[in-house]
Amino acid sequence: MALVLTEEQSMLRDSARGLISDKAPVSHLRHLRDSKDPIGFSREFWHSFAEMGFAGLLVPEEFGGSGLGYVEAGVVMEEIGRTLMPSPFLATSVVAASALNRGGNAAQKSEYLPKISNGSLLATLAIDEGAKHRPLQTCLQAVRAGNGFKLSGAKALVVDGHVADLLIVAARTAGSAGEREGLTLFLVNPKAKGVAIERTIMVDAHNAARIELANVEVDADSVLGEVDQGAGLLHGVLDIGRGAVASEMVGLSEEVFNRTVEYLKSRKQFGKLIGEFQALQHRAAELYVDIEITRAAVMKALQALDTDVAKAASAVAVAKARAGTTATRAVQEGVQMHGGMGMTDQFDIGFFMKRARVCEELFGDANYHTEQLARARGY
């Protein structure tokens, strides 16, 4: 399969780019940060985003969505990466929508997917409990009680958890931390008794939350998928999220590269443009090649997800690990080539550096995915 966009996908890219660059440039994120916006994104713009069909990109047509694939979701994520647009698209329209579509029963899909598609419902996945992404280390307990369960424990780095209308919580119904068996996903109302949510503004001015659950009661209808057998569903959904974040990092990397090249073409030092210095030319050329190789790896991963999510883990691991190292290299080169002003808050490059750092950790950093690949190959 060719690692290039089709005509329809290119049209989607152009549509997303036009809307996002016009309504949510980097200055939009800066304004939200400086004004200490209480939710950290524009609900008005999110509704416009949904009206354009982006919120329901992965939602099947029968539930009011577009029924498109993960390559298309990656196209939108790449454009989001170019402007660092803060929005619930990743948490709600990619991760949560995929979890509901892949693991939900007919009633759950009918209740939630149409609302995700029209932008009226925000949802997120609550998985991590420690400083690092380790899904199998889930300790949050779900104990049977009557016709349902009681959930107790805490989650960290829940993306957009402070505004979510629905939480998809990974809990342990059997076994112990580190075991694959015994994981179950639950649909939890964030307003339920016993749920405490604290907004945590991340270093990149995007949004996350800490969530504590104290004997939160959910009924059997709140189980997403099968009891004790949620690991397969969870890992598939996480791989979808990883592919999306990798796409965002490709867009972020390319935007930083383009800004840096423009600076090399305009900044003079010692009577000549600094872009004429061969050492900087070599560094820029190497970064360009790095970004293009990463773009191909990410496209391959998204295509693999569209073909069969269950068999895409290795391709996704390669893409996420490579996207993280490439984005880190891109922002470091960007800051260095811009010199002293690259370190100032008034200059936008710093926003890209901070976002790259968060994306690197989100759903597993390069070390995590390298380790997963090694284990898959029996090393």
N, C-alpha and C positions, 0 to 999 in steps of 0.2 A: 504494500500500500504506500502510495506516494506521501512523503512527509511535507506536504504543502496544503494550503487551504483550498477548498473548492470555491467556485464562484459565489455560491450562496453563503458560505462561511465568511468570505471576504466582504460581502455586503453586510453581514451581521457585524463584523469588525468595524466597518466604516460607520455604521449606525451608532454603535456603542461609543466609538471614539468621538464622534461629533457631539453626542449628548454629554458625555462625561467631561471632556475637555472644556466644554462651554459652561456647564453648570457646577462642576466640581474640580477645578484646578487645585494645585497645591495650596494656593492662597485660601481656599475654602477650609482645608484642614487647619491651617494656621489660625484662621479666624475662630474656628470652633475651640481650638486649644486656648487661645488668648482670652476668649470671652468666658471660658470655663462653662461651656454649654452643658446643661444638666444631663443630656442623653448622648452627646458626642457625635451625632450625625443629624442630617436634615430629614425629618419625616416628610416634609413637603416634596423634597426631591425624590425620596424613596417611593412615594406614591406615583410620581411622574415616571420613575424608573419602571414601576410595575405596569403602568398604563401602556408603556412601550413593549410590554411582553417579556421583559428580562427576568422579573421575579419568578415567573412560571416556566422558565426555560426548560427545566428538567421534569416538570410536572406533565403527566400524560394528557393528551387532548381531552379524554373523557372527563377529566377533572378541571378543565378550563385552562390547561397549560399549552405549551408549544410542542411538547413531546420530543424535544431535540436531545442531542447526546452530550457526552462529556467533552468532546472536542469543542463544541459550541460554547459550553460553559467555560472552558479554558480560554477561548477567544475573548470573552467578556472579562474574565479575571486578568488577562494580560493588559487590557485597557485600564482596568482599575489600578493596576500596578504602576501605570505611567503617571498617574496623578495622585496616587496614594489615597484615593477616595474612601472615606470611612462610610461603610454601609453594611446592612445585615445580609448582603448577597451571599457571602461565603457560608456563614452559619445557618441561615434560613434556606436560601434557594438552592444551595449545593448540598451541604451535609445533611441538614434535617429533612429536606425534601427527598433525598436519596434514601435515608433511613426509613422514612414512612412508605415510600414507594416500593422498596425492596422487602421490608419486613412487616408492614402493616396489613391488617385484615381489611375486608371490604368496608366495615363501619369506620375504622380509623382513617382509611384513605378518603372516604367520602366526607368525613368531618373536617379534616385538616388540610388536605391538598388544595382544594379550591380556594381556601383562605390564604394559603401561601402564594398561590398564583396571582390573586388580586391584590396582594400586598397588605392585607388586613391582619395577618397573623405573623408574628415573629417567633422563631423557634431556634433552639441551639442544642448541641450535644455537650453533656457534662461528663467528661471522662477522666482527665488527669487529677491526681491527688497529691503529687509531690512536685519537686522542682524540675524534674525531667519527665518527658513523655514515656510512660511505661504502662501500656494498656493492661497487660496481664497482672500488674501489681495492684489492681483494683481491690480495695479493702472495704468500701462502703457496703454495709450489710443490708440484705433484704430478708427479713424473717417472716415466715408464714403467720398470718393472723386472720382468723375467720375465713372470709371469702377472698382475701387478698394478702397483702404484705405490709410490713412496716419497715421503712427505710431509715437508716441512721448512718451518718458519716459526713464527710466534707469533700468538696471538689474545688480545684483551683484552676485559674486561667480558662474560665468558661467564656468563650468569645461571645460578646453581646448578651451575656447572661443577665445584666441589669435591666434589659428592656424586653426580655423574652416573655412571650405569652404561653410558651410551652417548653418544658425541659425534657430532653431525652437523656435519662440518667442511666449510666452503666453501674450495675450493682452485683454483688456476689451473693448468689442464692445457695451455693454449695462450694465445697473445696476451700482452698486457702490461697493467699496472694501468690502469684506466679504460675498458677495452674490455668490451663486453657478452659477446661470444663468448669461449669458452675457459674458462668457469667450470664446475666440477663439484663435486657434493656427495658426501662420503664418510662411511660409517659407521665410526667408529673406537672401538676398545676403549680406555678411558682407562688401563687397566693394561698396555697394549702397551709393548714395549720402545721407548724413545725419547720417551715422553710424560711431560712434567713439568708438574704442576699446582700452582699456588699460590693459596690462598684469599685473596680480597681483600674484606674487609667494607666495604661501601659506606657513605657518609655517613648513609644512612637506616637503617642496621643490618640491611639485607637482604644477600643473598649473591651474590657473583660470583667469578670466578677468572681468573687469567692462565694461559694454556696454551702451552707450547712443544713443538713436535714436531721431532725431530731424526732424519731418515731413518727415519720410522715406516713399516713395511711393511704394506700392505693388499692383499688380493687383488681380483680383478675383481668378485667377488660383493659387495664392500663399496661399490660405486658405487651411489648413490641417484639414479635417473633415468638420463639419458644423458650420456656423456662429452662434454665441451666445450659441452653444451647445457643447462647447469644454471641459467642466468640466469632463465629463465621460471619454473621451479619455485621458485627462491629468492625471487624478488620476490613471487610469490603467497603463499608462506609468511610472508614478512615483513609483507605487508599484513594477513594474518590476525592476526599478533602485534600489529601497530599498532592494529587495531580493538579487540583485547583490552585493550591498555594504555590506550587512550582511554576505554574503559568503566570501567577502574579509576579513572581520574582524575575521571570524572563522580561516582562514588561517594565518592571522597575530597573533592571540592569540596562536594558536598551535605552531607556530614557536618560539615565545617568551618563551612559556612553555618549549619546547625542549631545547632551548639554556640555560635556567635557570637550568633545571635538570642536564644538562651536567656540568654546573659550580658547582652545589652542589656535584657532584661526584668527582670533581678534586681539589676544594679549601680546604685547611687545615687551621684549627684554633684551638688553644689549643691542638695541637698534634693529632687531628682527622679530618676526612673529615666533613665539615659542613653539608653534607647530612645525617650524622648519628644523628644529633640533632633532637629529636622528634618534636619539635615545627615547624621546617622547613618542616619536612616530612608531618605533618598535613596540613600545608598551601599548599604545592604542591599537595597533594591528593585532597583537596577541589577544587583547581583550575582545576585540571584534570576533575573532575566530572562536574564542571560548564561548561567547554568547550564542553564536550560530550553532555550535555543536550542542550546547545545552537546549536550544530551541528544538532541535531535531529529537533529542532524547525525551523532552517533555511531550512533543507531538506523538511520538511512538507510544508513550505511556497512556496518553489519552485515548488513542486508537485502540490500545489493548483493553482499556476499561470499557470502551464501547462494544468490543467484541465479546469479552467475557471477564467480568470483574474478578471472579474467583481465580483466574489464571494470570492476572495482571500484576501481582505483587512484586515480582522481580523488576519488571519494567518501571513500575512506579517508584520503587526504592532507588533505582539508578537515577531517575529524573529528579526526585526530591533532593537526594544527596548532591547531585551535580548542580542543581539550581541554587542550593544554599551556598556552595563554595564559589560559584560564579557571581552571585549577587554580592557576596562579601568582597570579592576581588574588585568588582565594578565600583562599589561605593568607596573602597579604600583608594583606588586609583583616582576616582573623581575628586575626593578631598585633597589628595596629595598634589594633583596637577593644578588644582585651583589655588594652591598655596595657602597662605594664612587665612584668607577670607573664607576658605572652605570649612574652617573650624567654627565660624561664627553662626549664631542662631539666626541672624538676619538673612543668611544665605540658605537656599532650599536644599542643598546637597545633604545637609545634616539630617533632614527629615527622611531622606531616602536611606541613609545609613542606619538610622534607628529602626525603620520599618524592616529593612533587610535582616537585622538582628532578631527581631521578633518572629519573622517568617521562618528563619532558620530553625528556631526552636519549636515552632508550631507543628504538631503532629510528628515530631521526631527530627533531630538534627542529622547532619551528615554521618556522624559517628554511629548513631542509632541504626540508620539504614544500611551502612556498611556492615555492621554486625549482623543484621537480618539477612543480608545477602550471603555472608560467610556461613551462617547457620544453614541456610537453604541448600547450600552446596556441600554441606557436610564437613566444613572446616572446623 
